[in-house]
Amino acid sequence: MNEQKPSPPLSPGDEAAPGTPGSGDDTCPVCNGSGKTPDGKDCSYCGGTGIITEGIGGG
């Protein structure tokens, strides 16, 4: 039996799930990678990680 691990929930800033072909990690443009807002709360755009997953390439 091949069981798949559940995917972590996407943050609002994510364009794709981590590991999706054609995507990559980038620094959150809202918190500049800190994972926190100026008042010390978790950044809601990246979910407090400081990283978002974006599509790469293009044409």
C-alpha positions as CSV (number, residue, x, y, z in Angstrom):
1,M,0.0,0.0,0.0
2,N,1.4,3.4,-1.0
3,E,0.4,6.0,1.5
4,Q,1.0,9.7,0.7
5,K,1.8,12.2,3.3
6,P,-0.7,15.0,3.5
7,S,0.6,18.3,1.9
8,P,1.1,21.1,4.3
9,P,-1.5,23.9,4.0
10,L,-0.6,26.6,1.5
11,S,-0.1,30.2,2.8
12,P,-1.8,33.0,1.0
13,G,1.4,33.9,-0.7
14,D,2.1,30.5,-2.1
15,E,1.5,29.9,-5.8
16,A,2.1,26.1,-5.5
17,A,2.7,23.4,-3.0
18,P,6.3,22.8,-2.0
19,G,8.1,20.4,-4.3
20,T,5.8,21.1,-7.3
21,P,7.8,21.0,-10.5
22,G,8.3,24.5,-11.9
23,S,8.2,26.1,-8.5
24,G,10.7,27.3,-6.0
25,D,11.1,29.0,-2.6
26,D,11.5,32.8,-2.4
27,T,11.7,35.3,0.4
28,C,8.3,36.6,1.5
29,P,7.9,40.1,0.1
30,V,5.6,41.2,2.9
31,C,7.8,40.4,6.0
32,N,11.1,40.4,4.0
33,G,11.8,36.8,5.2
34,S,11.5,37.5,8.9
35,G,8.2,35.6,9.3
36,K,7.0,38.4,11.6
37,T,5.0,41.6,11.2
38,P,6.3,44.9,12.8
39,D,4.1,44.2,15.8
40,G,5.8,40.8,16.4
41,K,2.9,38.6,15.1
42,D,3.3,35.8,12.5
43,C,3.1,37.2,9.0
44,S,-0.2,36.0,7.5
45,Y,1.1,36.1,3.9
46,C,3.8,33.4,4.4
47,G,2.3,31.8,7.5
48,G,5.2,32.9,9.7
49,T,7.8,30.9,7.7
50,G,9.4,33.9,5.9
51,I,9.3,31.8,2.7
52,I,6.7,31.5,-0.1
53,T,6.6,29.1,-3.0
54,E,6.4,30.7,-6.4
55,G,6.3,29.5,-10.0
56,I,9.6,29.9,-11.8
57,G,10.5,30.3,-15.4
58,G,8.1,31.6,-17.9
59,G,8.2,32.9,-21.4
